[in-house]
Amino acid sequence: MDPKDDLDAREAERVRRRDRDAAARARDLMRPGMGKVFKQIQDSWAEKAALDQDRARSEPQKGRDKPR
């Protein structure tokens, strides 16, 4: 038995509209071209990570340049 069956007509329509709106948001991410946007986002993450790695390599480490 579906819980929507227990509701009056106005409330059932409100629930259907809410569900349809939620599904529309999920479908919006699957539009043509959104894969390209996601790839651009991932590429920007990779560039930032590479810059962080380069910066970590180029910064002198504390205590490394001291004679032993």
PyMOL CGO cylinders between C-alpha atoms (Angstrom):
from pymol import cmd
from pymol.cgo import CYLINDER

trace = [
    CYLINDER, 0.00, 0.00, 0.00, 1.37, 3.36, -1.02, 0.3, 1, 1, 1, 1, 1, 1,
    CYLINDER, 1.37, 3.36, -1.02, 1.43, 6.08, 1.68, 0.3, 1, 1, 1, 1, 1, 1,
    CYLINDER, 1.43, 6.08, 1.68, 0.23, 8.56, -0.96, 0.3, 1, 1, 1, 1, 1, 1,
    CYLINDER, 0.23, 8.56, -0.96, -3.06, 6.66, -1.16, 0.3, 1, 1, 1, 1, 1, 1,
    CYLINDER, -3.06, 6.66, -1.16, -3.94, 7.74, 2.39, 0.3, 1, 1, 1, 1, 1, 1,
    CYLINDER, -3.94, 7.74, 2.39, -3.74, 11.44, 1.55, 0.3, 1, 1, 1, 1, 1, 1,
    CYLINDER, -3.74, 11.44, 1.55, -6.48, 13.72, 0.29, 0.3, 1, 1, 1, 1, 1, 1,
    CYLINDER, -6.48, 13.72, 0.29, -6.28, 14.87, -3.33, 0.3, 1, 1, 1, 1, 1, 1,
    CYLINDER, -6.28, 14.87, -3.33, -4.60, 18.23, -2.63, 0.3, 1, 1, 1, 1, 1, 1,
    CYLINDER, -4.60, 18.23, -2.63, -1.96, 16.72, -0.38, 0.3, 1, 1, 1, 1, 1, 1,
    CYLINDER, -1.96, 16.72, -0.38, -1.30, 13.87, -2.83, 0.3, 1, 1, 1, 1, 1, 1,
    CYLINDER, -1.30, 13.87, -2.83, -0.78, 16.42, -5.63, 0.3, 1, 1, 1, 1, 1, 1,
    CYLINDER, -0.78, 16.42, -5.63, 1.61, 18.39, -3.41, 0.3, 1, 1, 1, 1, 1, 1,
    CYLINDER, 1.61, 18.39, -3.41, 3.63, 15.22, -2.77, 0.3, 1, 1, 1, 1, 1, 1,
    CYLINDER, 3.63, 15.22, -2.77, 3.72, 14.38, -6.50, 0.3, 1, 1, 1, 1, 1, 1,
    CYLINDER, 3.72, 14.38, -6.50, 4.87, 17.93, -7.32, 0.3, 1, 1, 1, 1, 1, 1,
    CYLINDER, 4.87, 17.93, -7.32, 7.60, 17.76, -4.67, 0.3, 1, 1, 1, 1, 1, 1,
    CYLINDER, 7.60, 17.76, -4.67, 8.80, 14.41, -6.02, 0.3, 1, 1, 1, 1, 1, 1,
    CYLINDER, 8.80, 14.41, -6.02, 8.75, 15.68, -9.60, 0.3, 1, 1, 1, 1, 1, 1,
    CYLINDER, 8.75, 15.68, -9.60, 10.73, 18.78, -8.61, 0.3, 1, 1, 1, 1, 1, 1,
    CYLINDER, 10.73, 18.78, -8.61, 13.32, 16.66, -6.80, 0.3, 1, 1, 1, 1, 1, 1,
    CYLINDER, 13.32, 16.66, -6.80, 13.67, 14.38, -9.82, 0.3, 1, 1, 1, 1, 1, 1,
    CYLINDER, 13.67, 14.38, -9.82, 14.05, 17.43, -12.10, 0.3, 1, 1, 1, 1, 1, 1,
    CYLINDER, 14.05, 17.43, -12.10, 17.07, 18.60, -10.09, 0.3, 1, 1, 1, 1, 1, 1,
    CYLINDER, 17.07, 18.60, -10.09, 18.69, 15.18, -10.47, 0.3, 1, 1, 1, 1, 1, 1,
    CYLINDER, 18.69, 15.18, -10.47, 17.94, 15.10, -14.22, 0.3, 1, 1, 1, 1, 1, 1,
    CYLINDER, 17.94, 15.10, -14.22, 19.35, 18.60, -14.60, 0.3, 1, 1, 1, 1, 1, 1,
    CYLINDER, 19.35, 18.60, -14.60, 22.82, 17.23, -13.87, 0.3, 1, 1, 1, 1, 1, 1,
    CYLINDER, 22.82, 17.23, -13.87, 22.45, 14.71, -16.69, 0.3, 1, 1, 1, 1, 1, 1,
    CYLINDER, 22.45, 14.71, -16.69, 21.82, 17.32, -19.42, 0.3, 1, 1, 1, 1, 1, 1,
    CYLINDER, 21.82, 17.32, -19.42, 24.07, 17.24, -22.46, 0.3, 1, 1, 1, 1, 1, 1,
    CYLINDER, 24.07, 17.24, -22.46, 27.19, 19.26, -21.79, 0.3, 1, 1, 1, 1, 1, 1,
    CYLINDER, 27.19, 19.26, -21.79, 27.23, 18.76, -18.03, 0.3, 1, 1, 1, 1, 1, 1,
    CYLINDER, 27.23, 18.76, -18.03, 29.96, 16.11, -18.40, 0.3, 1, 1, 1, 1, 1, 1,
    CYLINDER, 29.96, 16.11, -18.40, 32.18, 18.80, -19.87, 0.3, 1, 1, 1, 1, 1, 1,
    CYLINDER, 32.18, 18.80, -19.87, 31.45, 21.07, -16.89, 0.3, 1, 1, 1, 1, 1, 1,
    CYLINDER, 31.45, 21.07, -16.89, 32.27, 18.26, -14.47, 0.3, 1, 1, 1, 1, 1, 1,
    CYLINDER, 32.27, 18.26, -14.47, 35.53, 17.57, -16.34, 0.3, 1, 1, 1, 1, 1, 1,
    CYLINDER, 35.53, 17.57, -16.34, 36.48, 21.25, -16.12, 0.3, 1, 1, 1, 1, 1, 1,
    CYLINDER, 36.48, 21.25, -16.12, 35.85, 21.18, -12.37, 0.3, 1, 1, 1, 1, 1, 1,
    CYLINDER, 35.85, 21.18, -12.37, 38.00, 18.07, -11.95, 0.3, 1, 1, 1, 1, 1, 1,
    CYLINDER, 38.00, 18.07, -11.95, 40.77, 19.63, -14.04, 0.3, 1, 1, 1, 1, 1, 1,
    CYLINDER, 40.77, 19.63, -14.04, 40.75, 22.72, -11.83, 0.3, 1, 1, 1, 1, 1, 1,
    CYLINDER, 40.75, 22.72, -11.83, 41.10, 20.47, -8.77, 0.3, 1, 1, 1, 1, 1, 1,
    CYLINDER, 41.10, 20.47, -8.77, 44.09, 18.72, -10.38, 0.3, 1, 1, 1, 1, 1, 1,
    CYLINDER, 44.09, 18.72, -10.38, 45.74, 22.05, -11.22, 0.3, 1, 1, 1, 1, 1, 1,
    CYLINDER, 45.74, 22.05, -11.22, 45.32, 23.25, -7.64, 0.3, 1, 1, 1, 1, 1, 1,
    CYLINDER, 45.32, 23.25, -7.64, 46.75, 20.01, -6.28, 0.3, 1, 1, 1, 1, 1, 1,
    CYLINDER, 46.75, 20.01, -6.28, 49.75, 20.27, -8.61, 0.3, 1, 1, 1, 1, 1, 1,
    CYLINDER, 49.75, 20.27, -8.61, 50.40, 23.85, -7.48, 0.3, 1, 1, 1, 1, 1, 1,
    CYLINDER, 50.40, 23.85, -7.48, 50.18, 22.78, -3.84, 0.3, 1, 1, 1, 1, 1, 1,
    CYLINDER, 50.18, 22.78, -3.84, 52.66, 19.94, -4.47, 0.3, 1, 1, 1, 1, 1, 1,
    CYLINDER, 52.66, 19.94, -4.47, 55.08, 22.26, -6.28, 0.3, 1, 1, 1, 1, 1, 1,
    CYLINDER, 55.08, 22.26, -6.28, 54.84, 24.78, -3.47, 0.3, 1, 1, 1, 1, 1, 1,
    CYLINDER, 54.84, 24.78, -3.47, 55.51, 22.09, -0.86, 0.3, 1, 1, 1, 1, 1, 1,
    CYLINDER, 55.51, 22.09, -0.86, 58.59, 20.91, -2.77, 0.3, 1, 1, 1, 1, 1, 1,
    CYLINDER, 58.59, 20.91, -2.77, 60.01, 24.39, -3.25, 0.3, 1, 1, 1, 1, 1, 1,
    CYLINDER, 60.01, 24.39, -3.25, 59.55, 25.61, 0.33, 0.3, 1, 1, 1, 1, 1, 1,
    CYLINDER, 59.55, 25.61, 0.33, 62.53, 24.82, 2.52, 0.3, 1, 1, 1, 1, 1, 1,
    CYLINDER, 62.53, 24.82, 2.52, 61.82, 22.27, 5.19, 0.3, 1, 1, 1, 1, 1, 1,
    CYLINDER, 61.82, 22.27, 5.19, 62.51, 23.32, 8.76, 0.3, 1, 1, 1, 1, 1, 1,
    CYLINDER, 62.51, 23.32, 8.76, 65.67, 21.76, 10.06, 0.3, 1, 1, 1, 1, 1, 1,
    CYLINDER, 65.67, 21.76, 10.06, 66.77, 20.27, 6.74, 0.3, 1, 1, 1, 1, 1, 1,
    CYLINDER, 66.77, 20.27, 6.74, 69.49, 22.79, 5.97, 0.3, 1, 1, 1, 1, 1, 1,
    CYLINDER, 69.49, 22.79, 5.97, 71.16, 22.52, 9.36, 0.3, 1, 1, 1, 1, 1, 1,
    CYLINDER, 71.16, 22.52, 9.36, 74.51, 20.71, 9.48, 0.3, 1, 1, 1, 1, 1, 1,
    CYLINDER, 74.51, 20.71, 9.48, 74.54, 17.45, 11.37, 0.3, 1, 1, 1, 1, 1, 1,
]
cmd.load_cgo(trace, "trace")
